[in-house]
Amino acid sequence: MASRAGAGAVVAGAAVVAVLSAALALYGPPLDAVLNQAFPLHTARSVADMEAALQLVRNVVPPLAAWKHKGQAGRIGVVGGCPEYTGAPYFAAISALKVGADLSHVFTTQDAAPVIKSYSPELIVHPVLDSPSAVQDVEKWLPRLHALVVGPGLGRDDVLLENVKGILEASKTRGIPIVIDADGLWLVTQQPALIQGYQKAVLTPNHVEFSRLAEAVLGDPLDGRDRYRSVQRLSQALGNVTVVQKGEQDVISDGGQGPARSSWLPLVPARSPGSVPAKPSRSTAAPPPPQT
């Protein structure tokens, strides 16, 4: 049970990142522009810093208001789920609602759809992911979505992975922010060109997933002695996509010098065994490369 709960917190984190990405895309500046103001490189962190960071986030997440209609606070799509794994897409979709999104869609397989739907009547569940027309079925919804989470509970079935490839390409064409987690990362490991240079992509690998990505993209395994440089190198090799390497201390890089995020940053959840709710996570951005 502990491992399942921990996995739920990780998937919830992907949803939080997706909601924040959608909010920033709709209402505010790029994420780095927000965080740079509160987390400059190589400076001490304080409670005042965190208050400033929280205020900046509040400025880009739209408040509830009587004059707003449903959908204006974010519409999130989750692509994943299969008969073996129905929990992960549920956690991602419901977490998006809990942190403020208005609508949460799940695009999953026919067998998984009724199970996921039974978890919550709030979710909009589409049983299309294993259909021959899956790409077209999802693509028609893309104009209504602000961000996608791709991979929770996806599995590694060849048909599903092929359909997800088409969905990724269609989403990139529309410029939709994409958070890729779990078996979505497995697909990227097999075909890195899928997200090469797409700077609206956010990859959220754990240690094992990051090692696979590093070996596939960089040609060498993770250098455990210098996580910061490894994350930065991977981001640069993929064309400056954002990489969030999860761990006791998360490391975040978009390949540039970036801010140091080593204070308690309540955007990505801690992965505490036995705790499903998202918690603040200690996050650190990769430092700049050495001058040569």
C-alpha positions in Angstrom: 0.0 0.0 0.0 2.8 2.4 0.8 4.3 2.1 -2.7 0.9 2.6 -4.3 0.3 5.7 -2.2 3.8 7.1 -3.0 3.0 6.5 -6.7 -0.2 8.5 -6.3 1.7 11.4 -5.0 4.1 11.3 -7.9 1.3 11.3 -10.4 -0.5 14.1 -8.6 2.7 16.1 -9.0 2.5 15.7 -12.8 -1.1 17.1 -12.6 0.0 20.0 -10.5 2.7 20.9 -13.0 0.2 20.6 -15.8 -2.3 22.9 -14.1 0.5 25.5 -13.4 1.6 25.2 -17.0 -1.9 25.8 -18.2 -2.4 28.8 -15.9 0.9 30.4 -17.0 0.0 29.8 -20.7 -3.3 31.5 -20.2 -2.6 34.2 -17.7 1.0 34.8 -17.0 4.7 34.8 -18.0 6.9 31.7 -18.5 7.5 29.7 -15.3 11.2 30.7 -15.2 10.1 34.4 -15.2 8.0 33.7 -12.1 10.6 31.7 -10.2 13.6 33.8 -11.1 12.2 36.7 -9.1 12.1 34.6 -5.9 14.9 32.1 -6.4 18.0 33.9 -7.8 21.1 31.8 -8.3 23.4 31.1 -5.3 21.5 33.2 -2.8 20.1 32.4 0.6 16.5 31.5 0.9 14.2 32.8 3.6 10.5 32.8 4.6 10.2 36.1 2.8 11.5 34.5 -0.4 8.8 31.9 -0.1 6.1 34.4 0.6 7.2 36.3 -2.5 7.1 33.1 -4.6 3.7 32.2 -3.4 2.4 35.7 -4.2 3.9 35.4 -7.7 2.1 32.0 -8.2 -1.2 33.5 -7.0 -0.8 36.2 -9.6 -0.8 33.7 -12.4 -3.4 31.3 -11.1 -6.8 32.8 -11.7 -9.0 33.2 -8.7 -12.6 31.9 -8.6 -15.1 34.7 -9.4 -18.8 34.8 -9.8 -18.5 36.3 -13.3 -16.3 33.4 -14.7 -17.8 30.4 -16.4 -16.7 26.8 -16.2 -13.5 26.1 -18.1 -11.8 29.5 -17.6 -9.6 28.2 -14.8 -8.1 25.4 -16.9 -9.1 22.3 -18.9 -6.6 19.5 -18.5 -6.3 16.2 -20.5 -4.7 13.0 -19.1 -3.6 10.5 -21.7 -3.0 7.1 -20.1 -4.5 4.2 -18.3 -5.0 0.6 -19.3 -6.7 -2.5 -17.8 -3.7 -3.1 -15.5 -3.2 0.5 -14.4 -6.3 2.5 -13.6 -5.2 4.4 -10.5 -2.5 6.6 -12.0 -4.7 8.4 -14.6 -7.3 8.9 -11.9 -4.9 10.5 -9.5 -3.6 12.8 -12.2 -7.0 13.9 -13.3 -8.5 14.3 -9.9 -5.4 16.2 -8.6 -5.8 18.7 -11.4 -9.3 19.4 -10.2 -8.2 19.6 -6.6 -5.6 22.3 -7.3 -8.1 24.5 -9.2 -8.7 23.3 -12.8 -12.3 23.4 -13.9 -12.4 20.3 -16.2 -10.4 17.2 -16.3 -10.5 14.7 -19.2 -9.1 11.2 -19.2 -8.3 9.6 -22.6 -8.0 5.9 -21.8 -8.7 2.4 -23.1 -12.2 0.9 -23.4 -11.6 -1.6 -20.6 -10.1 1.0 -18.2 -12.7 3.7 -18.8 -15.6 2.4 -16.7 -13.2 1.6 -13.8 -11.7 5.1 -13.8 -15.2 6.7 -14.2 -16.4 4.8 -11.2 -13.7 6.5 -9.0 -15.3 9.9 -9.5 -18.3 11.4 -11.3 -16.3 14.6 -11.8 -14.0 13.2 -14.4 -14.8 13.2 -18.2 -13.6 9.8 -19.4 -13.1 9.0 -23.1 -12.7 5.2 -23.9 -10.8 5.8 -27.1 -7.1 5.2 -26.5 -7.0 1.7 -28.0 -9.4 2.6 -30.9 -8.1 2.5 -34.5 -9.2 6.2 -34.6 -7.6 7.1 -31.3 -5.5 10.0 -32.6 -8.5 11.6 -34.4 -10.8 11.0 -31.4 -8.4 12.8 -29.1 -7.3 15.5 -31.6 -10.9 16.8 -31.8 -10.7 17.7 -28.1 -7.3 19.4 -28.2 -8.7 22.9 -29.1 -10.6 22.8 -25.8 -7.6 21.8 -23.6 -4.9 24.0 -22.0 -2.4 21.3 -21.1 -1.8 17.5 -21.3 -0.4 14.9 -18.9 0.8 12.0 -21.0 1.8 8.6 -19.5 0.2 7.8 -16.2 -0.8 4.1 -16.2 -0.2 3.9 -20.0 1.6 0.6 -20.1 3.8 -0.4 -23.0 1.4 -2.0 -25.4 2.6 -1.3 -28.9 -0.8 -0.1 -30.2 -1.2 2.3 -27.3 2.3 3.7 -27.7 1.7 4.2 -31.4 -1.5 6.1 -30.7 0.2 8.2 -28.1 2.9 9.2 -30.6 0.2 10.6 -32.9 -1.4 12.4 -30.0 1.9 14.0 -29.1 2.5 15.2 -32.7 -1.0 16.7 -32.9 -0.6 18.4 -29.5 2.8 19.9 -30.5 1.2 21.2 -33.7 -1.2 23.2 -31.5 1.4 24.3 -29.1 -0.1 22.7 -26.1 2.0 22.3 -22.9 2.7 18.6 -22.3 3.8 17.0 -19.0 5.3 13.6 -19.7 5.5 11.0 -16.9 5.7 7.3 -16.3 5.3 5.2 -19.5 5.2 8.4 -21.5 8.9 8.7 -20.5 9.5 5.1 -21.7 8.1 6.2 -25.1 10.4 9.2 -25.2 13.4 7.0 -24.2 12.6 4.8 -27.3 12.1 7.8 -29.6 13.6 11.0 -28.2 12.8 12.9 -31.4 9.2 13.0 -30.3 9.8 15.9 -28.0 13.2 17.1 -29.4 13.2 20.9 -29.3 9.6 21.2 -28.0 10.1 23.7 -25.2 6.5 23.4 -23.9 7.3 19.8 -22.8 8.1 19.0 -19.2 9.7 15.6 -18.4 9.3 14.3 -14.8 11.6 11.3 -14.5 12.5 9.5 -11.3 16.0 8.2 -10.8 15.5 5.0 -12.9 13.6 6.8 -15.7 16.2 9.5 -15.8 19.0 6.9 -16.1 17.2 5.4 -19.1 16.8 8.7 -20.7 20.4 9.7 -20.1 21.7 6.5 -21.7 19.3 6.8 -24.7 19.9 10.5 -25.4 23.4 11.1 -24.1 24.9 7.7 -24.7 26.0 7.3 -21.1 24.3 6.5 -17.8 23.5 8.9 -15.1 26.5 10.5 -13.4 25.5 10.1 -9.8 28.3 12.4 -8.7 26.8 15.5 -10.4 23.0 15.3 -10.7 22.8 19.0 -11.6 25.1 18.8 -14.6 23.5 15.5 -15.7 20.0 17.1 -15.7 21.3 20.2 -17.5 23.0 18.1 -20.2 19.9 16.0 -20.8 17.8 19.1 -21.2 20.2 20.7 -23.6 20.5 17.5 -25.7 16.7 17.4 -26.0 16.6 21.0 -27.2 16.0 22.7 -23.9 12.9 21.0 -22.8 12.3 21.3 -19.0 13.5 18.2 -17.0 12.3 17.7 -13.4 14.4 14.9 -12.0 12.5 13.7 -8.9 14.2 12.6 -5.8 14.7 13.6 -2.1 15.8 16.9 -3.6 14.3 17.6 -7.1 16.5 19.0 -9.8 15.0 21.2 -12.4 16.6 22.5 -15.6 15.6 23.9 -19.0 19.2 23.6 -20.2 20.1 27.2 -19.4 21.7 28.7 -16.3 18.4 29.1 -14.6 17.5 29.9 -11.0 18.5 27.8 -8.0 15.4 26.4 -6.6 16.6 24.9 -3.3 13.9 26.4 -1.0 10.7 24.5 -0.2 8.8 24.9 -3.4 5.1 23.7 -3.2 4.7 22.9 -6.9 6.0 19.3 -7.0 5.0 16.8 -4.4 7.3 14.9 -2.1 7.2 11.1 -2.6 6.7 10.0 1.0 5.7 6.4 1.2 2.2 6.0 2.6 1.2 9.6 1.8 -1.0 10.2 -1.2 -1.6 14.0 -0.8 0.9 16.2 -2.5 3.5 17.8 -0.2 6.0 20.5 -0.7 9.2 19.3 -2.3 12.7 20.6 -1.9 13.8 21.5 -5.5 17.0 22.7 -6.9 17.7 23.9 -10.4 20.8 22.8 -12.2 23.6 25.4 -11.8 25.3 27.0 -14.8 28.0 25.1 -16.7 31.6 26.0 -15.8 33.2 28.7 -17.8 35.8 27.4 -20.3 
